[in-house]
Amino acid sequence: MAPDFAAMPAELRSVPRWVVWKGPKVPYNATTTNSTASVTDPSTWATFDQAQTAYEEGGYSGVGFVLNGDGIVGVDLDKCVHAGEPSPAALGLLDRVGCQYIEVSPSGTGLRGFGYGDNITGKRGQLDGVNVELYASKRYLTVTGRPIFSGPLVPLPGFSEVAQAIRGTDLQKNTEDDRSNLLLSSVGIPASTLPSAVGQRNKCLFELARYVKGVNPQATRDELRSIAHEWHTLALTVIGTKEFAVTWTDFMRGWDRVRQPHGETMKSIITKIDHNTPLPQGIDALSYGTQSQHLVRLCMALQAHEGDAPFFISARQAGEVLGVHFTDASKMLAALVADGVLTLISKGAGKVASRYRFAWSI
């Protein structure tokens, strides 16, 4: 279910604790390329606008909000919507809690309510035949903006009472995904390097080594070990190899074999750009600033590298090259398309960046 950003509660939108998610609800940092987020690390959270932009750029399934014990709480009911109709028991339970904002979950089969309550330990179990989970901190909840009741966030008089009444267990682990609580390395683990099936371990480890060698070629042995260990932890549910020593050895062998580190092609293209060469006739009349003009030159260089074929570039790549936030880079690329400097051939999705063709007559 695609999120409706305009309908999401203003009380949540104003708080900079947003993430994006994909796969089995694994949270990702909206401001860093392919890096997972942590529900205990504020540096991996983003503003609402940044999360929306990251989602709209492609590659993510939705957005989520982190609960940190400041009073905003969430109630999650599972498998209680059938053929688009919430069960009376589920609605009764949410009424008992006191929720006035209630939305449908991404699957379309659950309900989620937000409000204000005590900072309790997370609770999961059954009440009145309904599967229910209540959270106040160290969790993130997906947000769809698809409300069945669109009232404001209000104090929930029954939040603590329902938590005590649930016949279940206290939750000390993350239920959206256990990986969301991992503290991340300074480099981060790109999702493209994580295996999705048995048999992909060696290839993915090599891609991890290639990525790290591109972004941090001077990494120390301890830093490399930390990154490899983090990857091993994230991949453990998929790979057959359970011993970290095996992963560590294979990662280092891959590190030694890397001949074309991540980003090397882009670097070689950038070094050939001559900023003293005049821009194509008519570009100056568009009144672009220095950074946008730099982006024009970059796109010209990428097109020259690809010949007649379209070239690939993502907003994050452009932002890294220009030294600006990727949301600004995304707007710059959109302006180039709107002005006819570029033609958008295909919008990026997943691991694939957007494809463009330089359209301005040179």
C-alpha positions as CSV (number, residue, x, y, z in Angstrom):
1,M,0.0,0.0,0.0
2,A,1.5,3.3,-1.1
3,P,1.7,5.9,1.6
4,D,-0.4,9.1,1.5
5,F,2.0,11.7,2.9
6,A,-0.5,14.5,3.0
7,A,-2.8,12.5,5.3
8,M,-0.2,11.6,7.9
9,P,-0.7,13.2,11.3
10,A,0.8,16.7,11.7
11,E,2.0,15.7,15.2
12,L,4.3,13.1,13.7
13,R,5.3,15.1,10.6
14,S,6.7,17.8,12.8
15,V,9.1,15.5,14.7
16,P,12.5,14.5,13.0
17,R,12.4,10.8,13.8
18,W,11.5,9.3,10.4
19,V,13.0,6.3,8.6
20,V,12.3,4.5,5.3
21,W,11.8,0.8,5.1
22,K,11.8,-2.1,2.7
23,G,11.9,-5.9,2.6
24,P,10.5,-7.4,5.9
25,K,10.2,-4.0,7.4
26,V,13.9,-3.4,7.7
27,P,14.4,0.4,8.5
28,Y,16.9,2.5,6.5
29,N,18.4,5.9,7.0
30,A,16.6,8.3,4.6
31,T,19.7,10.5,4.2
32,T,22.4,8.0,3.5
33,T,22.6,5.6,0.6
34,N,21.6,2.0,1.4
35,S,22.4,2.2,5.2
36,T,20.1,0.6,7.7
37,A,18.8,2.8,10.6
38,S,18.8,2.1,14.3
39,V,15.9,2.9,16.7
40,T,18.5,3.9,19.3
41,D,20.7,6.1,17.1
42,P,19.2,9.5,16.3
43,S,21.9,10.2,13.7
44,T,20.2,7.6,11.5
45,W,16.8,9.3,11.7
46,A,15.5,12.0,9.3
47,T,12.9,14.7,8.9
48,F,9.5,13.9,7.4
49,D,10.4,15.7,4.2
50,Q,13.7,13.8,3.9
51,A,11.9,10.5,4.3
52,Q,9.2,11.4,1.8
53,T,11.9,12.4,-0.7
54,A,13.8,9.2,-0.2
55,Y,10.7,7.1,-0.7
56,E,9.6,9.1,-3.9
57,E,13.1,8.7,-5.3
58,G,12.5,4.9,-5.4
59,G,13.8,1.7,-3.8
60,Y,11.8,1.7,-0.6
61,S,8.4,0.2,0.4
62,G,7.3,3.0,2.8
63,V,8.2,5.2,5.7
64,G,8.2,4.8,9.5
65,F,8.3,6.8,12.7
66,V,10.6,6.1,15.6
67,L,9.2,6.0,19.1
68,N,11.8,7.3,21.7
69,G,9.8,7.5,24.9
70,D,8.9,11.2,24.6
71,G,5.2,10.5,25.0
72,I,4.2,9.5,21.5
73,V,3.1,5.9,21.5
74,G,1.7,3.4,19.1
75,V,-0.8,0.6,19.1
76,D,-0.5,-2.2,16.4
77,L,-3.3,-4.7,15.7
78,D,-2.5,-7.6,13.3
79,K,-4.8,-9.4,10.9
80,C,-8.0,-7.7,12.0
81,V,-9.1,-6.2,8.6
82,H,-10.9,-8.6,6.3
83,A,-12.1,-7.6,2.8
84,G,-11.4,-4.0,3.8
85,E,-13.6,-4.1,6.9
86,P,-12.0,-3.8,10.4
87,S,-13.4,-6.3,12.9
88,P,-15.7,-5.0,15.6
89,A,-13.4,-6.4,18.3
90,A,-10.4,-4.5,16.9
91,L,-12.3,-1.2,16.8
92,G,-13.6,-1.9,20.3
93,L,-10.1,-2.4,21.5
94,L,-8.8,0.8,19.9
95,D,-11.7,2.7,21.4
96,R,-10.8,1.2,24.8
97,V,-7.3,2.5,24.4
98,G,-8.7,5.9,23.3
99,C,-7.1,6.3,19.8
100,Q,-8.6,9.0,17.7
101,Y,-6.1,8.6,14.8
102,I,-6.3,5.0,13.4
103,E,-4.9,3.9,10.0
104,V,-4.6,0.8,7.9
105,S,-1.2,-1.0,8.0
106,P,0.9,-1.4,4.8
107,S,-0.5,-5.0,4.2
108,G,-4.1,-3.7,4.4
109,T,-4.9,-6.4,7.0
110,G,-4.0,-4.6,10.2
111,L,-4.7,-1.3,12.0
112,R,-2.4,1.1,13.8
113,G,-3.2,3.9,16.2
114,F,-1.1,6.7,17.5
115,G,-1.5,9.0,20.6
116,Y,0.2,10.0,23.8
117,G,0.9,7.6,26.7
118,D,3.2,6.4,29.4
119,N,6.7,5.2,28.5
120,I,6.0,1.5,29.1
121,T,7.9,-1.5,28.1
122,G,6.6,-2.8,24.8
123,K,3.9,-5.4,25.1
124,R,2.6,-8.1,22.7
125,G,-0.2,-10.6,23.1
126,Q,-3.9,-11.2,22.7
127,L,-6.9,-9.3,24.2
128,D,-10.5,-9.9,23.3
129,G,-9.4,-12.3,20.6
130,V,-7.3,-9.6,18.9
131,N,-3.5,-9.7,18.3
132,V,-2.2,-6.5,19.8
133,E,1.2,-4.8,20.4
134,L,1.8,-1.6,22.3
135,Y,5.0,0.5,22.1
136,A,6.4,3.6,23.6
137,S,10.2,3.6,22.9
138,K,13.0,1.9,21.1
139,R,10.7,0.8,18.3
140,Y,9.7,2.2,14.9
141,L,6.2,1.8,13.4
142,T,5.4,2.0,9.7
143,V,3.1,4.8,8.8
144,T,0.8,4.7,5.7
145,G,-1.4,7.9,6.0
146,R,-4.4,5.8,5.2
147,P,-6.7,6.6,8.1
148,I,-10.1,5.1,8.9
149,F,-10.4,7.7,11.7
150,S,-8.3,10.9,11.1
151,G,-8.6,12.6,14.5
152,P,-5.6,14.3,16.2
153,L,-3.1,12.5,18.5
154,V,-4.6,12.7,22.0
155,P,-3.7,11.3,25.4
156,L,-4.7,7.6,25.5
157,P,-6.4,6.9,28.9
158,G,-6.5,3.2,28.3
159,F,-2.9,2.7,27.0
160,S,-1.3,1.5,30.2
161,E,-4.4,-0.4,31.3
162,V,-4.6,-2.4,28.1
163,A,-0.9,-3.1,28.3
164,Q,-1.4,-4.6,31.7
165,A,-4.4,-6.6,30.6
166,I,-2.7,-8.3,27.6
167,R,-2.0,-11.9,28.1
168,G,1.4,-11.9,26.5
169,T,5.1,-11.0,27.0
170,D,7.1,-7.9,27.5
171,L,9.1,-7.1,24.4
172,Q,12.8,-6.5,24.8
173,K,13.6,-7.0,21.0
174,N,12.5,-5.0,18.0
175,T,9.4,-6.5,16.5
176,E,9.5,-4.5,13.2
177,D,12.9,-6.1,12.6
178,D,15.6,-7.1,15.0
179,R,18.2,-5.5,12.7
180,S,16.8,-2.1,13.3
181,N,18.5,-1.9,16.7
182,L,22.0,-2.5,15.4
183,L,24.5,0.3,15.8
184,L,25.9,1.1,12.3
185,S,29.5,1.5,11.2
186,S,30.6,4.8,9.8
187,V,30.5,3.3,6.3
188,G,27.2,1.5,6.6
189,I,26.1,-1.7,4.9
190,P,24.5,-1.1,1.5
191,A,21.4,-3.2,1.0
192,S,22.8,-4.3,-2.4
193,T,25.5,-6.3,-0.6
194,L,23.2,-8.3,1.6
195,P,22.2,-11.8,0.3
196,S,18.5,-12.7,-0.2
197,A,19.1,-16.4,-0.7
198,V,21.5,-19.2,0.1
199,G,24.4,-19.3,-2.4
200,Q,24.9,-15.5,-2.7
201,R,27.3,-15.1,0.2
202,N,30.6,-14.9,-1.6
203,K,29.4,-12.6,-4.4
204,C,27.8,-10.3,-1.8
205,L,30.9,-10.3,0.3
206,F,33.0,-9.3,-2.7
207,E,30.5,-6.5,-3.5
208,L,30.8,-5.3,0.1
209,A,34.6,-5.3,-0.1
210,R,34.4,-3.4,-3.4
211,Y,32.0,-0.8,-1.9
212,V,34.2,-0.3,1.3
213,K,37.4,0.0,-0.8
214,G,35.7,2.8,-2.8
215,V,34.4,4.8,0.1
216,N,37.1,4.2,2.6
217,P,40.2,2.8,0.9
218,Q,42.4,3.6,4.0
219,A,40.2,1.6,6.4
220,T,42.2,0.0,9.2
221,R,42.1,-3.8,9.8
222,D,39.9,-3.2,12.9
223,E,37.5,-1.1,10.9
224,L,37.3,-3.7,8.2
225,R,36.6,-6.4,10.9
226,S,33.8,-4.3,12.4
227,I,32.2,-3.8,9.0
228,A,32.5,-7.5,8.1
229,H,31.1,-8.5,11.5
230,E,28.1,-6.2,11.0
231,W,27.5,-7.7,7.6
232,H,27.7,-11.2,9.0
233,T,25.1,-10.3,11.7
234,L,22.7,-8.9,9.1
235,A,23.1,-11.8,6.7
236,L,23.1,-14.6,9.3
237,T,19.4,-15.5,8.8
238,V,20.1,-16.2,5.1
239,I,23.6,-17.6,4.8
240,G,24.6,-21.1,5.6
241,T,27.9,-20.2,7.1
242,K,27.5,-19.5,10.8
243,E,31.1,-18.9,11.8
244,F,32.2,-15.3,11.6
245,A,35.8,-16.5,11.1
246,V,34.8,-17.9,7.7
247,T,33.1,-14.7,6.6
248,W,36.0,-12.6,7.8
249,T,38.5,-14.6,5.8
250,D,36.4,-14.5,2.6
251,F,35.9,-10.8,3.0
252,M,39.6,-10.1,3.3
253,R,40.3,-12.3,0.3
254,G,37.7,-10.3,-1.6
255,W,39.4,-7.0,-0.4
256,D,42.7,-8.1,-1.9
257,R,41.0,-9.0,-5.2
258,V,39.2,-5.7,-5.8
259,R,40.6,-4.0,-8.8
260,Q,37.7,-1.5,-9.6
261,P,36.5,0.0,-6.3
262,H,33.0,1.4,-6.0
263,G,32.7,4.9,-7.5
264,E,36.0,4.6,-9.4
265,T,34.3,5.2,-12.8
266,M,32.5,8.3,-11.6
267,K,35.7,9.6,-10.1
268,S,37.5,9.2,-13.4
269,I,34.7,11.0,-15.3
270,I,34.7,13.9,-12.8
271,T,38.5,14.5,-13.1
272,K,38.1,15.1,-16.8
273,I,35.5,17.8,-16.5
274,D,36.8,21.2,-17.6
275,H,35.0,23.9,-15.7
276,N,36.5,26.6,-17.9
277,T,34.8,25.4,-21.0
278,P,31.7,27.6,-21.7
279,L,28.3,25.9,-21.2
280,P,26.1,25.1,-24.2
281,Q,24.5,28.2,-25.7
282,G,21.3,29.2,-23.8
283,I,22.1,27.5,-20.5
284,D,23.3,30.7,-18.9
285,A,19.9,32.3,-19.7
286,L,18.3,29.8,-17.3
287,S,20.0,31.6,-14.4
288,Y,21.3,28.5,-12.7
289,G,23.6,28.8,-9.7
290,T,27.2,27.5,-9.5
291,Q,26.2,24.0,-8.2
292,S,23.5,23.5,-10.9
293,Q,25.9,24.5,-13.6
294,H,28.3,22.0,-12.1
295,L,25.5,19.4,-12.4
296,V,25.0,20.3,-16.1
297,R,28.7,19.7,-16.8
298,L,28.6,16.4,-14.9
299,C,25.6,15.3,-17.0
300,M,27.4,16.3,-20.1
301,A,30.4,14.3,-19.1
302,L,28.3,11.2,-18.2
303,Q,26.6,11.4,-21.6
304,A,29.9,11.7,-23.4
305,H,31.1,8.6,-21.5
306,E,28.0,6.6,-22.5
307,G,27.9,7.8,-26.1
308,D,24.4,7.4,-27.6
309,A,23.1,5.4,-24.6
310,P,21.3,7.0,-21.7
311,F,23.4,7.6,-18.5
312,F,22.6,6.7,-14.9
313,I,22.7,9.0,-12.0
314,S,20.8,9.1,-8.7
315,A,20.1,12.2,-6.6
316,R,22.3,10.8,-3.9
317,Q,25.2,10.4,-6.3
318,A,24.7,13.9,-7.6
319,G,24.5,15.3,-4.0
320,E,27.8,13.6,-3.1
321,V,29.5,15.1,-6.1
322,L,28.1,18.5,-5.6
323,G,28.5,18.6,-1.9
324,V,24.7,19.2,-1.2
325,H,22.0,17.2,0.4
326,F,20.4,14.7,-2.0
327,T,17.0,16.4,-1.6
328,D,18.5,19.5,-3.2
329,A,20.2,17.5,-5.8
330,S,16.9,15.8,-6.6
331,K,15.3,19.2,-7.2
332,M,18.2,20.3,-9.4
333,L,17.8,17.2,-11.6
334,A,14.0,17.9,-11.7
335,A,14.7,21.5,-12.9
336,L,17.1,20.3,-15.6
337,V,14.3,17.9,-16.8
338,A,11.6,20.6,-16.7
339,D,13.9,23.1,-18.6
340,G,14.6,20.5,-21.3
341,V,18.3,20.2,-20.5
342,L,17.7,16.5,-19.6
343,T,15.2,13.9,-20.7
344,L,14.2,11.4,-18.0
345,I,14.3,8.0,-19.6
346,S,13.4,6.0,-16.6
347,K,12.9,6.8,-12.9
348,G,15.2,4.9,-10.5
349,A,13.9,2.1,-8.4
350,G,15.5,-0.4,-6.0
351,K,19.2,-0.7,-6.8
352,V,18.9,1.1,-10.1
353,A,19.5,4.8,-10.5
354,S,17.4,7.0,-12.7
355,R,18.4,7.1,-16.4
356,Y,18.7,10.4,-18.3
357,R,19.7,11.6,-21.7
358,F,21.4,15.0,-22.2
359,A,18.8,16.7,-24.5
360,W,20.1,20.3,-24.8
361,S,21.5,21.0,-28.2
362,I,25.3,21.2,-28.0
